[in-house]
Every structure is written in C-alpha cells, then in structure tokens.
Amino acid sequence: MTRSQTERRTSTPKRWAVLAAAVGAGVGAGLLGTSLHGHAWYPGGAESAIPYGSALALLLLAAVSMFVGLWSKSSWISVWCGAAAYATAGLLSLQLGTYGLIFDNTQGRVWLYGIAFITPLVALIVWRLLLPKK
C-alpha cells in the first residue's frame, strides 16, 4: 500500500460530513425516541404513570449523541445531534388539527424536557472524556 492510500484511509472526515452525520443521527434518534416515548406503566391500575418509554428514548439519545461526539472527537457535534433530535421532536409535537405524536402528558413532558437536559449533559461528558490525560 502506498503512503497516499494509507493517508486517505486514516484521514479525518470533512467537517460538513461530520455535521451531516450528527444531524442525521439526531433526526433518527428523534424519530425513534418519539415512537418509543409513549410507553408507560401504570402500577396496580394507578392513575399516575411511570414513563419508562421516555426514559428509554432519552437513553437512546444519550447513547447516539455520545457515540457521535466521541467518533468526531468534538463535544459540539453531540450538541448538534441533540439539537436535531429536539427539532424533530418539536415538529412531531405540533398539534395540527387532531393529529400530533407528542401530547401534553407525563410521557411527552419527560421526552421533550429530557432532550433539553440530556443534550448538554452528554456534551459535558464527551468534553470531559476527550480532555488529554495528564
């Protein structure tokens, strides 16, 4: 293998490609999380729900954001991933007539507000993990 082939194989991707991958991963996490967030458990027929679907959706978003941030070696890329997920969930929460995928209930609140909480938290964790070791 020649040197140029080795350099091409190990070179870092372009910044726009990394950003496009992060936004695509965020949209995917937003779509999958929205489909998952509605699951809830009502223990003993109680009226209050335990939103395990929202918790799993937030875990999915955290995993995707952390993967993208560590892959790109940038905590800001994980922020873009979370922002894309939040924008996707926001669009899906619009109540257009009688149609909307995210309602104003416990599951919907945990999912939407949780994205805004998880995104900077994961970015901080990625930033901390990428600090050089002393």
N, C-alpha and C positions, 0 to 999 in steps of 0.2 A: 504494500500500500504506500502510495506517495504521501509526502507531507501535506499537500493541499487537500487530499482526501481525508486525512486524519483531522486537519483543522476544520473542515466542513462538518465532519461528523460530531465534533465536540464543541463547536461554536455555540454561543448563546443565541437564542431566537431573537428576532427583532422585537422592539418594544411594542409595536402595534399588534403583533401576533400574540404576545403575552396578554395584552389588554383585551383583545378579542376573545381569547380563551377564557379569561377570567369572567368577562361579561356573559359569555355563553354558558359557563358553568353556573354562574349566578342565576341566569334565567332558568336553567334546568332545575336547580335547587329550589327556586321559587315555585315552579310548576309542580314538582314532585312534593314539596312541602305543603303546598295548598291542597293537593289531593289527599295528603295524609293528615292534615291538622284537625279535621272534623271528628276524628275518633275520640270518644270519651268513655269513661267508665263511671257508672252510677252505682256505687256500692250499696247493696241492700235496698235498691229502689229509691234511694235518696234523691232529692231534687238538685243537690249540688253535684257537679261533675268533676271528675279528675281528668284533665285533658292530656292523656298520655300521647295522643296523636300529635299535638302541638309540641310536646317535649321531644318526640322522636323527629319531627320535622326540624326543630332547632338543632338537634344533634346532627342531622344530615347536613344542614347549612354550615355548622361549625366544622365538620369534617371536610367538606368541599372547600370552604374558604381556607382552612389551614393547609390542605394539600396544595391549592393553587399558590398560596403565599410562600410556602416552603419550596415549591417547584421553581417559582420565579425568583426566589431569594429577595422578595420585597414585601414588606407588610402593607404597603399601599395597594398592591394588587389584590390582597384579600379584602381590603375596604371596597374596592370596585366590584368585587364579586358579591359582597353583601349588599351594596347599593343596587346592583342589578336584581338581586333577589327581592329586595324591598320594593323596587319599582314594579316588578312583575306581580307581587302580591298586592300591591296598591291598585294596579289596573284590574286585577281579578276581584277586588273587593268593591268595585263600583257597582252600585245597585241601579242597573239600567232597567227601569220598569220593575218587573217582578223577578228579574234574573240577577243573581250575584253569587259568587262562590264562597265569599268570606262574610259571615254575618257578625252582628254586634252581640256576641255571646262570649262565654269564657274561653272557648277554644280559639275564636277569632282574635280576641284581645291578646291572648298569650302568644299567638303566632305573630301578629303584626308588631306588638311592642317588643316581643322577644328578639325579632330580627334586629331592631334598633339597639338592643342591649348586647346581643351576641357578636355583632359585627365589630365594634371597637374592641371588645374583649379578646376576640380571636386575633385581631390585628396587633394588639399589645403582646399577646403570647408569641405570635410569629416574630415580632420585632425582638423580643427577649431571646428567643431561640436562635435568631440569626446574629446576635452580638458575638463578636470574636471572643474566643476563650483566652483568659489571661494565663 
